[in-house]
Amino acid sequence: MKQPILEKLAAFVVRRRRVLVIVWAVAALAGAIASRFVGVNYDLSEYLPDSMSSKIGAVEYREQFGSDGVALLMTGGLSQREADTLEGWMESLPGVSEVLGYADVADSAQPEWFTDPDLARTFLRGEHRLFVIRFAGASQDAATVDALSNIRERLEGRPYALGAEAAFSEALMSKAGRELPVYSVIAVAALFFVVLLAMQSWAEPFLLLIATGAAILVNMGTNLALGEI
């Protein structure tokens, strides 16, 4: 009687267990190293179909202007001199290509009521001022994220708000970096508890977690072939 294929496979695994453990350990180590070179794409427009109008608009914007990294900054409690100083400082940051403020579209020496009302309301609302920050790279580029981080540090202690795609990407990357380790620890602890209840030996959950962790590391490393995820 012929031996079933699964029994042959099981017998092979048992006979070559030491070799397989070494090979899998090396593959897991290589995957852990390779995963450090896999980029994460935080551009949410990549999830949209190419036929969608917003995706077409984003592509057209990149072709015409070179990047889609734009952030809106609203600040409060700044004099015109302080606003001009802040704008000049932001334009000097690496990764920032242009900053548009009230002084760029109107004569800041004139009273607000002397300026076109619609234009004034776009950049001035009482003591609040709006700046449009355009970056040289995409919203998720390292230079863009660093520039936004520097702006947050500069305005710490002052009332301000950052918005638009670049600010959203920066906040998403920051939260993912802080929260992913926490979620991973919770998931591992929950999995260990469930497996511990289902197994007869206390050692089996550890073996299962080690095998699962190795498979995850190998999978993360093979993502290097995609360039980014």
C-alpha positions in Angstrom: 0.0 0.0 0.0 1.4 3.3 -1.0 2.1 5.8 1.7 -0.1 9.0 1.5 1.7 12.1 0.4 1.0 13.9 3.7 2.6 11.1 5.7 5.6 11.2 3.4 5.9 14.9 4.0 5.5 14.5 7.8 8.2 11.8 7.8 10.6 14.0 5.8 10.1 16.9 8.2 10.8 14.6 11.2 13.9 13.2 9.6 15.3 16.5 8.5 14.0 18.6 11.4 17.4 20.0 12.4 18.2 21.1 8.9 14.8 22.6 8.4 15.0 24.5 11.7 18.4 26.0 10.7 17.1 26.9 7.2 14.0 28.5 8.6 16.0 30.4 11.3 18.3 31.8 8.6 15.4 32.7 6.4 13.7 34.5 9.4 16.9 36.4 10.2 17.3 37.4 6.5 13.7 38.5 6.4 14.1 40.6 9.5 17.1 42.4 7.9 15.4 42.8 4.5 12.3 44.2 6.1 14.3 47.2 7.3 14.7 48.2 3.6 11.0 47.9 2.7 9.3 51.3 2.4 5.7 52.0 3.6 3.6 54.1 1.2 1.3 56.4 3.2 -0.2 58.0 0.0 -3.9 57.1 0.4 -4.6 58.0 -3.2 -2.7 54.8 -4.2 -5.8 52.9 -3.0 -8.1 54.7 -5.4 -8.8 53.3 -8.9 -7.1 55.1 -11.8 -10.5 56.1 -13.3 -11.6 58.0 -10.2 -11.7 61.8 -10.7 -9.8 62.6 -7.5 -7.0 60.2 -8.6 -6.9 61.7 -12.1 -6.7 65.2 -10.5 -3.8 64.1 -8.2 -1.8 62.7 -11.1 -2.4 65.8 -13.1 -1.3 68.0 -10.2 1.9 66.0 -9.9 2.6 66.3 -13.6 2.1 70.1 -13.6 3.6 71.1 -10.3 6.1 68.3 -9.6 4.6 67.2 -6.2 1.4 67.0 -4.2 2.9 67.8 -0.8 0.8 70.7 0.5 -0.1 71.6 4.1 -2.3 74.4 5.5 -1.1 76.1 8.7 -3.4 78.3 10.8 -1.8 80.3 13.7 -3.2 82.7 16.2 -1.7 85.5 18.3 0.9 86.6 15.7 1.7 90.2 14.7 2.4 90.9 11.1 6.1 91.1 11.8 6.0 87.7 13.6 4.0 86.3 10.7 6.6 87.5 8.2 9.4 86.0 10.3 7.6 82.7 10.6 7.0 82.6 6.9 10.6 83.3 6.0 11.8 80.7 8.5 9.4 78.0 7.0 10.6 78.8 3.5 14.2 78.1 4.7 13.4 74.6 5.9 14.8 71.7 3.8 11.9 70.2 1.8 9.8 73.4 1.7 9.6 74.9 -1.8 7.2 77.8 -1.2 5.0 79.4 1.6 2.1 81.6 0.7 0.7 84.0 3.3 -1.3 87.2 3.6 1.8 89.3 2.8 2.2 87.5 -0.5 -1.2 88.4 -1.8 -1.8 91.9 -0.2 0.1 94.9 1.1 0.4 94.0 4.8 1.1 97.7 5.5 -2.4 98.6 4.6 -5.4 98.1 6.9 -7.3 94.8 6.5 -10.4 96.7 5.5 -8.5 98.3 2.5 -7.9 94.8 1.0 -10.3 92.8 -1.1 -12.7 91.3 1.5 -12.7 87.8 0.0 -8.9 87.8 -0.2 -8.5 89.0 3.3 -10.9 86.4 4.7 -8.9 83.7 3.0 -5.8 84.5 4.9 -7.0 86.5 7.9 -9.8 85.7 10.4 -9.5 88.0 13.3 -6.2 87.1 15.0 -5.8 83.9 13.1 -3.6 83.7 10.0 -3.4 81.1 7.3 -0.3 79.9 5.5 -0.2 77.5 2.5 3.0 75.4 2.6 4.1 73.7 -0.6 6.8 71.0 -0.3 9.4 70.0 -2.8 8.5 66.3 -2.4 5.5 64.2 -1.8 3.4 64.2 1.4 5.0 61.1 2.8 8.7 62.0 1.9 11.1 62.1 4.8 12.0 65.8 4.1 8.3 66.7 4.2 7.7 64.9 7.5 10.9 66.5 9.0 9.8 70.0 7.9 6.3 69.5 9.5 7.9 68.2 12.7 10.1 71.3 12.9 7.1 73.6 12.4 5.3 71.9 15.2 8.3 72.4 17.5 8.6 76.0 16.5 4.9 76.7 17.3 4.8 74.7 20.5 3.0 76.7 23.1 1.1 78.8 20.5 -2.4 78.1 19.2 -2.1 76.5 15.7 -3.6 73.8 13.5 -2.1 71.9 10.6 -4.2 70.4 7.9 -4.3 69.1 4.3 -2.7 65.9 2.8 0.9 66.4 4.0 -0.1 67.1 7.6 -2.5 64.1 7.5 0.3 61.8 6.2 2.7 63.0 8.8 0.2 62.4 11.6 -0.7 59.0 10.2 3.0 58.0 10.1 3.6 59.3 13.6 0.6 57.4 15.1 1.5 54.2 13.2 5.1 54.3 14.6 3.8 54.8 18.2 0.8 52.5 18.2 1.9 49.6 16.1 4.2 48.1 18.8 1.4 48.4 21.3 -1.0 46.6 19.0 1.6 43.9 18.3 2.1 43.2 22.0 -1.7 43.0 22.6 -2.1 40.6 19.7 0.7 38.3 20.8 -0.6 38.3 24.4 -4.1 37.5 23.2 -2.9 34.8 20.8 -0.8 33.2 23.5 -3.7 33.1 26.0 -6.1 31.5 23.4 -3.5 28.9 22.3 -2.6 28.1 26.0 -6.2 27.2 26.6 -6.4 25.0 23.6 -3.2 23.1 24.0 -2.3 20.3 26.4 1.3 21.3 27.0 2.5 24.7 28.2 5.4 24.5 25.8 3.2 24.2 22.6 2.1 27.9 22.7 5.7 29.1 22.7 6.6 26.8 19.8 3.5 28.0 17.8 4.3 31.7 18.5 8.0 31.1 17.4 6.9 29.4 14.2 4.3 32.2 13.5 6.8 34.9 14.2 9.4 33.3 11.9 6.7 33.1 9.1 5.9 36.8 9.6 9.5 37.8 9.4 10.0 35.8 6.2 6.9 37.4 4.7 8.0 40.9 5.7 11.4 40.3 4.1 10.0 39.0 0.8 8.1 42.3 0.5 11.5 43.7 -0.5 10.7 42.4 -4.0 7.7 44.9 -4.1 9.9 47.9 -3.1 7.2 49.3 -0.8 4.0 48.2 0.9 
